[in-house]
């Protein structure tokens, strides 16, 4: 059980709070910022917005719109060159998990003289990481509050998981107004990513009463408000509550660890390029089934958070209600009927299982799994059970 908790020093969560970016850049001593965004037109638009906000406060900036989906080591190293060539002293990421993960990678290498691949693992950095402001736009990945970053090796396609407390953003910004334009598919994918964070955190080996409390509230909020945000993307109340839920889930998993959902999800995303949150949601019922034997009381709490528990039922009886409730949520979001429906091939499962078995994020799963067990979980996830 951990006794040290890492979260950003300052966290802004309210509609319109992006306007305070310049103020906080000044507080952190930033004089010239590297803004990191995705390369699409929307990403560049977001980056330009931050440039304008900073200029009002007299802060110089340059835009690196090179953080593509599933950021690679090459993207990180190019961003590091931009940081140094432009004499920047602070990094501001705006976007979803890819932009923020890329910015974290840039922060690690910018002043180190090393390649990002050298930081794979846990706490490999030194005390020379520039301050990072993370502006989240998707309400789901949790990257804006975590010490995790996932970077793909451009040669092999393998996802490298880097965990380092020094890349926990100094300031996180969750402005629900930025999420209003999210399409339904992205709302579902990122929302289920946050939901899987909360469920994995509450059963993780390193969970504590603090992370459990965060996870419990996150599950309640996401279960209630994700379907609302999915059906009515312009509902600012729903978007704000999703910011709260995703934020809580992010802090929870950052301090408790994750589990087999994410360990099995990463290889699928690497091989097929499917959205991470979608894969998580399809793996979730199968992983819960696998973990059930050693996490009855925790899943009973999940049932209570999802409002399907019956007070006079035993923990075992209530825990059994979780998988049907999760499947019901998946159906509400029009997600695929399983990995097979998405296009995952059964012939690829042995290779996926081998890769998943090596994932660092699976180490805190409450029940340890070997390759044979992982293989079975993938097979179970090929089809979402009927309820």
Buried (B, 14 or more C-beta within 10 A) or exposed (E): EEEEEBBBEBBBBBBEBBEBBBBBBBEBEBBBBBBBBBBEEEBBEBBBBBBEBBEEBEBBBBBBBBBBBBBBBBBBBBBBEBBBEBEBBBBBBBBBBBBBBBBBBBBBBBBBEBEBBBBBEEEBBEEEBBBBBBBBBBBBBBBBBBBBBBBBBBEEBBBBBBBBBBBBBBBBBBBBBBBBEBEEBBBBBBBBBBBBBBBBBBBBBBBBEBBBEBBBBBBBBBBBBBBBBBEEBEBBEBBBBBBBBBBBBBBBBBBBBBBBBBBBBBBBBBBBEBBBBBBBBBBBBBBBBBBBEEBBEBBBBBBBBBEBBEEEBEBEBBBBBBBBBBBBBBEEBEBBBBBBEBEBEEEBBEEBBEBBBEBBBBBBBBBEBEEEBBBBBBBBBBBBEEE
